[in-house]
Amino acid sequence: MAEVQATQSVKEPHVDISETNSPTPEGYDKKCIFCKIVNNEMGTELLHHDEEISCFRDIKPAAPHHYLVVPTKHVGNCKSLSKDHVVLVKQMVDKGKEILQKNNVTDLTDVRFGFHWPPFCSVTHLHLHVLAPASQMGFMSRLFYRLNSYWFITADQLIELLNSKGDTN
């Protein structure tokens, strides 16, 4: 009996140390900062979190209300999307509108919803910028989130682009 306990006590630390790196959950990229945020690993306040979509404040706000709406599971940037992702993008926009309304933004005509187009995005996890009021954005912010530019695409433009793609899978 003493031999069994001694053997077990020798094996247990080995098992605990070497096998702590369990496989990453589906839809989680351990190198992605947004995956870490939505999994509460960064201490960032989540304004919304469910199985499909999460929302938090942008670390460098370009407007008084600047939120990032992301899929809770890792999805690549907007260039990697297919027609199958239209529903997800629409859900992200709807959640962005809901978050704005919860934060007393009532004028949804002075809002900008959009994505940076690769290679002009710093995080490859799909993220919708929700900016309001757009009229209060500074010069540099207007440049970074410029409509009809090579680097920023509105949510409506992305949906139109995805709808024009053929079905995948």
Secondary structure, DSSP 8 states (H G I E B T S, - for coil): -HHHHHHHHHHHHHHHHHT------TT--TT-HHHHHHTTSS---EEEE-SSEEEEE-SS-SSSEEEEEEESS----GGG--GGGHHHHHHHHHHHHHHHHHTT---TTS-EEEEE-TTS-S--S--EEEEE-GGG--HHHHHHT-TTSSSEEEHHHHHHHHHHS----
